[in-house]
Amino acid sequence: MTRTKQIFDRYQKTHWIDLWSSHYEVWSLFCFLQKCCDVLVIIFYRQKMGQGLNDLSFQDLRNP
């Protein structure tokens, strides 16, 4: 019984290509962007709750 991964591995070996590298790069970039968004959401949430206001200017504090 041949598994799907074994078929892909055999194909990669015979054609000298890497099928997973581009897929990995896309997911790596997606994860990086997701982490950046998470950090921004955490900062925004803390500011809304009144925490972490030390880094804001007076203008930033005046504008809702």
SULCORFEN-V381313 format. One record per pair of residues at least 12 apart in sequence whose ideal C-beta (glycine too) atoms are under 10 Angstrom apart, sorted by the first residue. I is the first residue (numbers start at 1). J is the second residue. If there is no record, write none. Layout:
((I	J) (I	J))
//
This chain:
((8	20) (43	55) (47	60) (47	61) (48	64))
//
